[in-house]
Amino acid sequence: AVTRTFSIIKPDATRRNLTGAVTKMLEEAGLRVVASKRIQMTREQAEGFYGVHRERPFFNDLVEFMISGPVVVQVLEGEDAVTRNRDVMGATNPANAEPGTIRKELAESIEANTVHGSDSEENAKIEIDFFFKPEEIVG
Ligand code: CMP
């Protein structure tokens, strides 16, 4: 079925002027950008968005990284969008990602890993709602 997922192009990518390169890889994987905006995340937004990781040892560094520069938040639409997006992103740690994936080709480290993507359709809905109003999404 055609579904939606949520994506973030992270500060390591915007810093290296890779917004277009990442988006091209998403599009070539069969995903369509139906909403997109470049934002500077606030600390409160980053802490809220990554709330499930609050107890993890990497949480504070992750928040600092996510507010270290602009990000591009996107809603992606396509056949089985969550899985399709996860496939093209590759493993969280670029060292473990398959060749041809965004993280293998572009990511710097497990933290500066270029993209975020929702891990389930349920979380995709929550994450989309966190950053977008319904009228900002044009399918
Ligand atoms: P993301 O998919 O955005 O979800 C949580 C993020 O935490 C992850 O990508 C990484 O950028 C970051 N992170 C940093 N260290 C780790 C780690 N050891 N395990 C998982 N995620 C990590």
Backbone and ligand atoms as CSV (ligand in chain L), in Angstrom:
chain,resi,resn,atom,element,x,y,z
A,1,ALA,N,N,0.833,-1.203,0.000
A,1,ALA,CA,C,0.000,0.000,0.000
A,1,ALA,C,C,0.867,1.253,0.000
A,2,VAL,N,N,0.344,2.336,-0.559
A,2,VAL,CA,C,1.053,3.613,-0.522
A,2,VAL,C,C,0.881,4.211,0.871
A,3,THR,N,N,2.014,4.450,1.531
A,3,THR,CA,C,1.995,4.964,2.897
A,3,THR,C,C,3.003,6.115,2.999
A,4,ARG,N,N,3.097,6.660,4.212
A,4,ARG,CA,C,4.013,7.776,4.441
A,4,ARG,C,C,5.002,7.458,5.547
A,5,THR,N,N,6.158,8.085,5.457
A,5,THR,CA,C,7.119,8.000,6.545
A,5,THR,C,C,7.723,9.372,6.772
A,6,PHE,N,N,8.454,9.485,7.875
A,6,PHE,CA,C,9.059,10.764,8.240
A,6,PHE,C,C,10.573,10.655,8.145
A,7,SER,N,N,11.201,11.681,7.592
A,7,SER,CA,C,12.650,11.686,7.388
A,7,SER,C,C,13.262,12.981,7.888
A,8,ILE,N,N,14.471,12.880,8.419
A,8,ILE,CA,C,15.255,14.086,8.742
A,8,ILE,C,C,16.599,13.992,8.025
A,9,ILE,N,N,16.954,15.035,7.278
A,9,ILE,CA,C,18.312,15.192,6.775
A,9,ILE,C,C,19.064,15.951,7.860
A,10,LYS,N,N,20.052,15.287,8.452
A,10,LYS,CA,C,20.658,15.761,9.693
A,10,LYS,C,C,21.728,16.833,9.460
A,11,PRO,N,N,22.186,17.491,10.553
A,11,PRO,CA,C,23.140,18.602,10.412
A,11,PRO,C,C,24.445,18.247,9.696
A,12,ASP,N,N,24.914,17.008,9.824
A,12,ASP,CA,C,26.163,16.664,9.115
A,12,ASP,C,C,25.960,16.767,7.604
A,13,ALA,N,N,24.750,16.490,7.149
A,13,ALA,CA,C,24.459,16.528,5.712
A,13,ALA,C,C,24.205,17.949,5.226
A,14,THR,N,N,23.430,18.740,5.976
A,14,THR,CA,C,23.198,20.124,5.534
A,14,THR,C,C,24.516,20.902,5.537
A,15,ARG,N,N,25.383,20.619,6.514
A,15,ARG,CA,C,26.690,21.285,6.629
A,15,ARG,C,C,27.546,21.015,5.383
A,16,ARG,N,N,27.428,19.774,4.865
A,16,ARG,CA,C,28.245,19.395,3.688
A,16,ARG,C,C,27.492,19.639,2.374
A,17,ASN,N,N,26.379,20.359,2.441
A,17,ASN,CA,C,25.600,20.714,1.236
A,17,ASN,C,C,25.088,19.469,0.509
A,18,LEU,N,N,24.612,18.479,1.285
A,18,LEU,CA,C,24.172,17.205,0.712
A,18,LEU,C,C,22.653,17.042,0.717
A,19,THR,N,N,21.908,18.137,0.934
A,19,THR,CA,C,20.440,18.016,0.954
A,19,THR,C,C,19.930,17.430,-0.362
A,20,GLY,N,N,20.442,17.943,-1.466
A,20,GLY,CA,C,20.009,17.450,-2.772
A,20,GLY,C,C,20.444,16.016,-3.019
A,21,ALA,N,N,21.674,15.695,-2.662
A,21,ALA,CA,C,22.191,14.341,-2.886
A,21,ALA,C,C,21.363,13.313,-2.112
A,22,VAL,N,N,21.026,13.639,-0.859
A,22,VAL,CA,C,20.209,12.717,-0.049
A,22,VAL,C,C,18.817,12.588,-0.658
A,23,THR,N,N,18.233,13.733,-1.000
A,23,THR,CA,C,16.876,13.707,-1.557
A,23,THR,C,C,16.835,12.914,-2.862
A,24,LYS,N,N,17.868,13.047,-3.683
A,24,LYS,CA,C,17.936,12.289,-4.927
A,24,LYS,C,C,17.941,10.781,-4.656
A,25,MET,N,N,18.684,10.368,-3.640
A,25,MET,CA,C,18.721,8.932,-3.315
A,25,MET,C,C,17.362,8.454,-2.811
A,26,LEU,N,N,16.676,9.303,-2.042
A,26,LEU,CA,C,15.330,8.949,-1.574
A,26,LEU,C,C,14.385,8.812,-2.771
A,27,GLU,N,N,14.453,9.771,-3.688
A,27,GLU,CA,C,13.569,9.745,-4.861
A,27,GLU,C,C,13.874,8.548,-5.753
A,28,GLU,N,N,15.157,8.250,-5.919
A,28,GLU,CA,C,15.533,7.106,-6.768
A,28,GLU,C,C,15.098,5.784,-6.144
A,29,ALA,N,N,14.884,5.805,-4.827
A,29,ALA,CA,C,14.387,4.598,-4.150
A,29,ALA,C,C,12.863,4.473,-4.257
A,30,GLY,N,N,12.223,5.412,-4.937
A,30,GLY,CA,C,10.775,5.303,-5.141
A,30,GLY,C,C,9.948,6.089,-4.157
A,31,LEU,N,N,10.611,6.984,-3.420
A,31,LEU,CA,C,9.890,7.814,-2.455
A,31,LEU,C,C,9.674,9.206,-3.034
A,32,ARG,N,N,8.525,9.787,-2.674
A,32,ARG,CA,C,8.141,11.108,-3.167
A,32,ARG,C,C,8.102,12.065,-1.978
A,33,VAL,N,N,8.730,13.234,-2.118
A,33,VAL,CA,C,8.730,14.228,-1.036
A,33,VAL,C,C,7.414,14.992,-1.094
A,34,VAL,N,N,6.521,14.746,-0.137
A,34,VAL,CA,C,5.210,15.414,-0.136
A,34,VAL,C,C,5.139,16.564,0.875
A,35,ALA,N,N,6.219,16.727,1.659
A,35,ALA,CA,C,6.378,17.891,2.537
A,35,ALA,C,C,7.852,18.017,2.861
A,36,SER,N,N,8.332,19.253,2.977
A,36,SER,CA,C,9.755,19.467,3.259
A,36,SER,C,C,9.959,20.861,3.824
A,37,LYS,N,N,10.739,20.958,4.894
A,37,LYS,CA,C,11.133,22.294,5.373
A,37,LYS,C,C,12.467,22.214,6.105
A,38,ARG,N,N,13.264,23.266,5.889
A,38,ARG,CA,C,14.551,23.388,6.556
A,38,ARG,C,C,14.338,24.186,7.831
A,39,ILE,N,N,14.752,23.620,8.949
A,39,ILE,CA,C,14.532,24.265,10.247
A,39,ILE,C,C,15.781,24.173,11.110
A,40,GLN,N,N,15.873,25.080,12.057
A,40,GLN,CA,C,16.832,24.933,13.151
A,40,GLN,C,C,16.046,24.348,14.322
A,41,MET,N,N,16.311,23.099,14.668
A,41,MET,CA,C,15.585,22.485,15.786
A,41,MET,C,C,15.970,23.173,17.081
A,42,THR,N,N,14.991,23.357,17.955
A,42,THR,CA,C,15.296,23.846,19.301
A,42,THR,C,C,15.711,22.653,20.161
A,43,ARG,N,N,16.371,22.958,21.266
A,43,ARG,CA,C,16.732,21.890,22.213
A,43,ARG,C,C,15.469,21.145,22.672
A,44,GLU,N,N,14.397,21.896,22.946
A,44,GLU,CA,C,13.158,21.279,23.420
A,44,GLU,C,C,12.593,20.323,22.369
A,45,GLN,N,N,12.634,20.745,21.109
A,45,GLN,CA,C,12.151,19.865,20.031
A,45,GLN,C,C,13.002,18.599,19.945
A,46,ALA,N,N,14.335,18.758,19.993
A,46,ALA,CA,C,15.222,17.596,19.854
A,46,ALA,C,C,15.024,16.633,21.026
A,47,GLU,N,N,14.898,17.176,22.232
A,47,GLU,CA,C,14.698,16.322,23.410
A,47,GLU,C,C,13.350,15.616,23.340
A,48,GLY,N,N,12.347,16.327,22.858
A,48,GLY,CA,C,11.018,15.715,22.737
A,48,GLY,C,C,10.984,14.668,21.651
A,49,PHE,N,N,11.573,14.989,20.512
A,49,PHE,CA,C,11.552,14.060,19.384
A,49,PHE,C,C,12.256,12.758,19.742
A,50,TYR,N,N,13.397,12.861,20.409
A,50,TYR,CA,C,14.186,11.669,20.764
A,50,TYR,C,C,13.902,11.201,22.194
A,51,GLY,N,N,12.736,11.545,22.720
A,51,GLY,CA,C,12.375,11.207,24.088
A,51,GLY,C,C,12.555,9.742,24.461
A,52,VAL,N,N,12.317,8.838,23.500
A,52,VAL,CA,C,12.450,7.404,23.810
A,52,VAL,C,C,13.900,7.039,24.140
A,53,HIS,N,N,14.838,7.897,23.730
A,53,HIS,CA,C,16.267,7.607,23.961
A,53,HIS,C,C,16.814,8.333,25.188
A,54,ARG,N,N,15.911,8.970,25.970
A,54,ARG,CA,C,16.351,9.843,27.065
A,54,ARG,C,C,17.321,9.159,28.041
A,55,GLU,N,N,17.132,7.881,28.283
A,55,GLU,CA,C,17.989,7.182,29.252
A,55,GLU,C,C,19.253,6.606,28.635
A,56,ARG,N,N,19.399,6.747,27.327
A,56,ARG,CA,C,20.561,6.148,26.661
A,56,ARG,C,C,21.808,7.008,26.866
A,57,PRO,N,N,22.988,6.359,26.916
A,57,PRO,CA,C,24.221,7.119,27.170
A,57,PRO,C,C,24.525,8.168,26.102
A,58,PHE,N,N,23.998,7.963,24.882
A,58,PHE,CA,C,24.311,8.899,23.802
A,58,PHE,C,C,23.303,10.043,23.681
A,59,PHE,N,N,22.316,10.105,24.599
A,59,PHE,CA,C,21.220,11.061,24.443
A,59,PHE,C,C,21.691,12.523,24.387
A,60,ASN,N,N,22.536,12.925,25.339
A,60,ASN,CA,C,22.938,14.341,25.377
A,60,ASN,C,C,23.730,14.740,24.138
A,61,ASP,N,N,24.649,13.878,23.729
A,61,ASP,CA,C,25.419,14.151,22.512
A,61,ASP,C,C,24.508,14.208,21.294
A,62,LEU,N,N,23.515,13.312,21.262
A,62,LEU,CA,C,22.585,13.274,20.132
A,62,LEU,C,C,21.814,14.598,20.035
A,63,VAL,N,N,21.330,15.084,21.168
A,63,VAL,CA,C,20.592,16.350,21.176
A,63,VAL,C,C,21.502,17.495,20.728
A,64,GLU,N,N,22.718,17.547,21.252
A,64,GLU,CA,C,23.663,18.611,20.850
A,64,GLU,C,C,23.922,18.555,19.344
A,65,PHE,N,N,24.102,17.345,18.844
A,65,PHE,CA,C,24.348,17.195,17.404
A,65,PHE,C,C,23.151,17.658,16.582
A,66,MET,N,N,21.955,17.274,16.995
A,66,MET,CA,C,20.764,17.594,16.193
A,66,MET,C,C,20.436,19.088,16.191
A,67,ILE,N,N,20.974,19.841,17.179
A,67,ILE,CA,C,20.752,21.290,17.189
A,67,ILE,C,C,22.003,22.048,16.742
A,68,SER,N,N,23.007,21.327,16.248
A,68,SER,CA,C,24.290,21.957,15.872
A,68,SER,C,C,24.220,22.677,14.535
A,69,GLY,N,N,23.121,22.522,13.812
A,69,GLY,CA,C,22.948,23.180,12.528
A,69,GLY,C,C,21.575,22.867,11.992
A,70,PRO,N,N,21.255,23.431,10.816
A,70,PRO,CA,C,19.922,23.178,10.265
A,70,PRO,C,C,19.696,21.718,9.893
A,71,VAL,N,N,18.435,21.318,9.942
A,71,VAL,CA,C,18.020,20.006,9.443
A,71,VAL,C,C,16.901,20.238,8.429
A,72,VAL,N,N,16.654,19.234,7.612
A,72,VAL,CA,C,15.509,19.271,6.696
A,72,VAL,C,C,14.571,18.130,7.085
A,73,VAL,N,N,13.383,18.507,7.561
A,73,VAL,CA,C,12.381,17.491,7.906
A,73,VAL,C,C,11.480,17.281,6.691
A,74,GLN,N,N,11.160,16.014,6.431
A,74,GLN,CA,C,10.405,15.678,5.228
A,74,GLN,C,C,9.363,14.597,5.515
A,75,VAL,N,N,8.280,14.654,4.785
A,75,VAL,CA,C,7.340,13.534,4.728
A,75,VAL,C,C,7.525,12.877,3.370
A,76,LEU,N,N,7.739,11.571,3.393
A,76,LEU,CA,C,7.970,10.789,2.172
A,76,LEU,C,C,6.806,9.841,1.956
A,77,GLU,N,N,6.397,9.733,0.706
A,77,GLU,CA,C,5.260,8.875,0.360
A,77,GLU,C,C,5.706,7.853,-0.684
A,78,GLY,N,N,5.194,6.638,-0.544
A,78,GLY,CA,C,5.513,5.605,-1.527
A,78,GLY,C,C,4.976,4.260,-1.087
A,79,GLU,N,N,5.161,3.273,-1.942
A,79,GLU,CA,C,4.757,1.913,-1.628
A,79,GLU,C,C,5.583,1.440,-0.418
A,80,ASP,N,N,4.904,1.032,0.658
A,80,ASP,CA,C,5.600,0.600,1.880
A,80,ASP,C,C,6.722,1.565,2.267
A,81,ALA,N,N,6.344,2.826,2.448
A,81,ALA,CA,C,7.333,3.895,2.601
A,81,ALA,C,C,8.300,3.667,3.767
A,82,VAL,N,N,7.818,3.162,4.899
A,82,VAL,CA,C,8.701,2.988,6.059
A,82,VAL,C,C,9.836,2.022,5.717
A,83,THR,N,N,9.487,0.879,5.156
A,83,THR,CA,C,10.486,-0.145,4.825
A,83,THR,C,C,11.401,0.319,3.699
A,84,ARG,N,N,10.802,0.914,2.693
A,84,ARG,CA,C,11.558,1.422,1.552
A,84,ARG,C,C,12.608,2.437,2.014
A,85,ASN,N,N,12.183,3.346,2.901
A,85,ASN,CA,C,13.096,4.359,3.426
A,85,ASN,C,C,14.198,3.728,4.268
A,86,ARG,N,N,13.835,2.762,5.105
A,86,ARG,CA,C,14.842,2.108,5.946
A,86,ARG,C,C,15.865,1.371,5.085
A,87,ASP,N,N,15.381,0.769,4.005
A,87,ASP,CA,C,16.295,0.055,3.102
A,87,ASP,C,C,17.299,1.009,2.457
A,88,VAL,N,N,16.821,2.150,1.991
A,88,VAL,CA,C,17.743,3.071,1.295
A,88,VAL,C,C,18.646,3.809,2.289
A,89,MET,N,N,18.197,3.975,3.552
A,89,MET,CA,C,19.058,4.599,4.566
A,89,MET,C,C,20.235,3.703,4.917
A,90,GLY,N,N,19.994,2.412,5.077
A,90,GLY,CA,C,21.018,1.495,5.554
A,90,GLY,C,C,21.097,1.488,7.069
A,91,ALA,N,N,21.991,0.665,7.609
A,91,ALA,CA,C,22.101,0.476,9.056
A,91,ALA,C,C,22.461,1.785,9.759
A,92,THR,N,N,22.000,1.897,11.037
A,92,THR,CA,C,22.261,3.098,11.856
A,92,THR,C,C,23.744,3.450,11.852
A,93,ASN,N,N,24.591,2.427,12.048
A,93,ASN,CA,C,26.034,2.634,12.019
A,93,ASN,C,C,26.521,2.474,10.576
A,94,PRO,N,N,27.047,3.540,9.967
A,94,PRO,CA,C,27.457,3.445,8.561
A,94,PRO,C,C,28.463,2.319,8.311
A,95,ALA,N,N,29.233,1.962,9.346
A,95,ALA,CA,C,30.196,0.865,9.187
A,95,ALA,C,C,29.492,-0.439,8.868
A,96,ASN,N,N,28.233,-0.570,9.279
A,96,ASN,CA,C,27.470,-1.806,9.039
A,96,ASN,C,C,26.492,-1.681,7.882
A,97,ALA,N,N,26.464,-0.531,7.224
A,97,ALA,CA,C,25.462,-0.301,6.173
A,97,ALA,C,C,25.921,-0.903,4.845
A,98,GLU,N,N,24.945,-1.328,4.044
A,98,GLU,CA,C,25.228,-1.939,2.740
A,98,GLU,C,C,25.684,-0.875,1.737
A,99,PRO,N,N,26.550,-1.287,0.801
A,99,PRO,CA,C,26.932,-0.366,-0.268
A,99,PRO,C,C,25.700,0.153,-1.010
A,100,GLY,N,N,25.739,1.410,-1.407
A,100,GLY,CA,C,24.617,2.001,-2.131
A,100,GLY,C,C,23.597,2.662,-1.245
A,101,THR,N,N,23.665,2.406,0.055
A,101,THR,CA,C,22.731,3.065,0.972
A,101,THR,C,C,23.244,4.465,1.314
A,102,ILE,N,N,22.321,5.316,1.757
A,102,ILE,CA,C,22.672,6.700,2.086
A,102,ILE,C,C,23.752,6.743,3.160
A,103,ARG,N,N,23.567,5.925,4.205
A,103,ARG,CA,C,24.534,6.001,5.309
A,103,ARG,C,C,25.896,5.445,4.902
A,104,LYS,N,N,25.923,4.371,4.095
A,104,LYS,CA,C,27.228,3.856,3.665
A,104,LYS,C,C,27.951,4.873,2.800
A,105,GLU,N,N,27.204,5.500,1.902
A,105,GLU,CA,C,27.853,6.381,0.929
A,105,GLU,C,C,28.155,7.759,1.505
A,106,LEU,N,N,27.352,8.228,2.469
A,106,LEU,CA,C,27.452,9.631,2.880
A,106,LEU,C,C,27.705,9.865,4.372
A,107,ALA,N,N,27.355,8.922,5.251
A,107,ALA,CA,C,27.400,9.226,6.688
A,107,ALA,C,C,28.830,9.281,7.213
A,108,GLU,N,N,29.001,10.040,8.305
A,108,GLU,CA,C,30.322,10.236,8.905
A,108,GLU,C,C,30.569,9.290,10.073
A,109,SER,N,N,29.518,8.972,10.842
A,109,SER,CA,C,29.666,8.159,12.057
A,109,SER,C,C,28.291,7.682,12.505
A,110,ILE,N,N,28.253,6.860,13.571
A,110,ILE,CA,C,26.958,6.359,14.073
A,110,ILE,C,C,26.091,7.524,14.539
A,111,GLU,N,N,26.698,8.589,15.038
A,111,GLU,CA,C,25.914,9.750,15.461
A,111,GLU,C,C,25.605,10.656,14.270
A,112,ALA,N,N,26.639,11.049,13.539
A,112,ALA,CA,C,26.462,11.931,12.376
A,112,ALA,C,C,26.144,11.038,11.176
A,113,ASN,N,N,24.948,10.435,11.242
A,113,ASN,CA,C,24.623,9.391,10.254
A,113,ASN,C,C,23.631,9.877,9.183
A,114,THR,N,N,23.633,11.197,8.945
A,114,THR,CA,C,23.064,11.824,7.736
A,114,THR,C,C,21.545,11.859,7.656
A,115,VAL,N,N,20.886,10.777,8.057
A,115,VAL,CA,C,19.427,10.729,7.966
A,115,VAL,C,C,18.812,10.021,9.171
A,116,HIS,N,N,17.598,10.443,9.488
A,116,HIS,CA,C,16.709,9.687,10.378
A,116,HIS,C,C,15.521,9.225,9.557
A,117,GLY,N,N,15.008,8.049,9.867
A,117,GLY,CA,C,13.760,7.598,9.273
A,117,GLY,C,C,12.929,6.854,10.294
A,118,SER,N,N,11.612,7.008,10.217
A,118,SER,CA,C,10.728,6.330,11.169
A,118,SER,C,C,10.938,4.822,11.103
A,119,ASP,N,N,10.781,4.157,12.271
A,119,ASP,CA,C,11.000,2.703,12.320
A,119,ASP,C,C,9.712,1.894,12.216
A,120,SER,N,N,8.557,2.559,12.190
A,120,SER,CA,C,7.280,1.855,12.041
A,120,SER,C,C,6.242,2.853,11.528
A,121,GLU,N,N,5.146,2.330,11.010
A,121,GLU,CA,C,4.084,3.229,10.530
A,121,GLU,C,C,3.467,4.006,11.687
A,122,GLU,N,N,3.372,3.337,12.836
A,122,GLU,CA,C,2.821,4.005,14.026
A,122,GLU,C,C,3.701,5.204,14.408
A,123,ASN,N,N,5.020,4.985,14.466
A,123,ASN,CA,C,5.922,6.095,14.801
A,123,ASN,C,C,5.980,7.138,13.689
A,124,ALA,N,N,5.808,6.709,12.455
A,124,ALA,CA,C,5.787,7.672,11.343
A,124,ALA,C,C,4.679,8.694,11.562
A,125,LYS,N,N,3.507,8.244,11.938
A,125,LYS,CA,C,2.377,9.159,12.183
A,125,LYS,C,C,2.703,10.129,13.305
A,126,ILE,N,N,3.269,9.604,14.397
A,126,ILE,CA,C,3.623,10.448,15.545
A,126,ILE,C,C,4.665,11.485,15.145
A,127,GLU,N,N,5.689,11.039,14.403
A,127,GLU,CA,C,6.804,11.927,14.029
A,127,GLU,C,C,6.354,12.977,13.004
A,128,ILE,N,N,5.509,12.581,12.054
A,128,ILE,CA,C,4.967,13.550,11.085
A,128,ILE,C,C,4.186,14.628,11.834
A,129,ASP,N,N,3.327,14.204,12.764
A,129,ASP,CA,C,2.519,15.160,13.534
A,129,ASP,C,C,3.378,16.088,14.393
A,130,PHE,N,N,4.550,15.598,14.794
A,130,PHE,CA,C,5.444,16.394,15.642
A,130,PHE,C,C,5.941,17.630,14.892
A,131,PHE,N,N,6.142,17.527,13.581
A,131,PHE,CA,C,6.756,18.612,12.806
A,131,PHE,C,C,5.847,19.257,11.764
A,132,PHE,N,N,4.756,18.612,11.385
A,132,PHE,CA,C,3.954,19.145,10.277
A,132,PHE,C,C,2.484,19.288,10.647
A,133,LYS,N,N,1.887,20.392,10.138
A,133,LYS,CA,C,0.440,20.538,10.156
A,133,LYS,C,C,-0.097,19.828,8.920
A,134,PRO,N,N,-1.314,19.317,8.992
A,134,PRO,CA,C,-1.871,18.574,7.843
A,134,PRO,C,C,-1.792,19.359,6.541
A,135,GLU,N,N,-2.032,20.682,6.599
A,135,GLU,CA,C,-2.057,21.470,5.357
A,135,GLU,C,C,-0.668,21.695,4.763
A,136,GLU,N,N,0.373,21.356,5.505
A,136,GLU,CA,C,1.739,21.480,4.972
A,136,GLU,C,C,2.118,20.270,4.126
A,137,ILE,N,N,1.306,19.224,4.156
A,137,ILE,CA,C,1.586,17.998,3.415
A,137,ILE,C,C,0.692,17.983,2.184
A,138,VAL,N,N,1.335,17.976,1.013
A,138,VAL,CA,C,0.591,18.026,-0.242
A,138,VAL,C,C,0.958,16.806,-1.066
A,139,GLY,N,N,0.097,15.833,-1.062
A,139,GLY,CA,C,0.389,14.559,-1.710
A,139,GLY,C,C,0.144,14.608,-3.235
L,1,CMP,P1,P,18.332,7.855,14.486
L,1,CMP,O1,O,17.765,6.890,13.531
L,1,CMP,O2,O,18.042,9.285,14.232
L,1,CMP,O3,O,17.862,7.486,15.968
L,1,CMP,C1,C,18.641,7.745,17.123
L,1,CMP,C2,C,19.985,8.322,16.809
L,1,CMP,O4,O,20.917,8.296,17.844
L,1,CMP,C3,C,20.627,7.509,15.708
L,1,CMP,O5,O,19.951,7.698,14.483
L,1,CMP,C4,C,22.057,8.022,15.778
L,1,CMP,O6,O,22.231,9.218,15.047
L,1,CMP,C5,C,22.216,8.367,17.260
L,1,CMP,N1,N,23.140,7.485,17.970
L,1,CMP,C6,C,24.301,7.855,18.503
L,1,CMP,N2,N,24.907,6.823,19.091
L,1,CMP,C7,C,24.111,5.754,18.920
L,1,CMP,C8,C,24.196,4.378,19.308
L,1,CMP,N3,N,25.244,3.905,20.006
L,1,CMP,N4,N,23.186,3.564,18.962
L,1,CMP,C9,C,22.110,4.042,18.259
L,1,CMP,N5,N,21.985,5.326,17.874
L,1,CMP,C10,C,22.971,6.172,18.207
